[in-house]
């Protein structure tokens, strides 16, 4: 049995296809790396948002207590108990 010689154009076509596939593979790996980095950043943002959400929920739950009402009255409204002396920073 005699083997046929492959024409030069067929060999060149195979080389071009392999080069294109290699280039596309490298491009896809770059995209995957970028998306992996993006996912990590978004997960960090999500974690921070969940912590802030928990802090806000705790703050809302604390508003219904006497201590919470007192904190709001002192910090936001500048109120004090009778006989207490309050100081204000004139630089603000």
C-alpha positions, -999 to 999 in steps of 0.1 A, spaced: 0 0 0 14 33 -10 8 65 10 -3 96 -9 16 128 -3 -5 156 12 -5 187 -9 13 218 5 -20 238 7 -36 212 29 -6 213 53 -6 251 53 -44 251 60 -39 227 90 -11 249 104 -33 280 100 -62 263 117 -40 251 146 -25 286 150 -60 301 151 -72 276 177 -42 283 198 -47 320 196 -84 316 205 -75 293 234 -51 319 248 -77 346 244 -103 326 262 -79 319 291 -73 356 294 -111 362 295 -115 335 322 -87 351 343 -104 385 340 -138 371 350 -123 352 379 -108 384 392 -141 402 387 -160 375 406 -136 378 435 -140 416 436 -178 412 435 -178 386 462 -158 410 484 -183 438 476 -211 414 485 -195 405 518 -191 442 527 -227 449 517 -239 420 539 -219 433 569 -234 468 564 -268 453 561 -263 434 594 -251 466 610 -282 485 598 -305 457 609 -289 457 644 -293 495 645 -330 493 636 -335 466 662 -318 488 688 -340 518 680 -369 501 698 -350 499 731 -347 526 757 -309 528 751 -315 532 714 -340 560 718 -316 577 743 -287 574 718 -307 590 690 -319 617 713 -283 625 724 -265 622 691 -290 634 665 -312 658 685 -286 670 711 -309 663 740 -297 657 776 -312 646 809 -322 674 833 -291 685 853 -266 672 826 -242 697 810 -235 692 773 -206 707 753 -206 714 717 -176 717 694 -178 752 678 -155 740 650 -182 720 634 
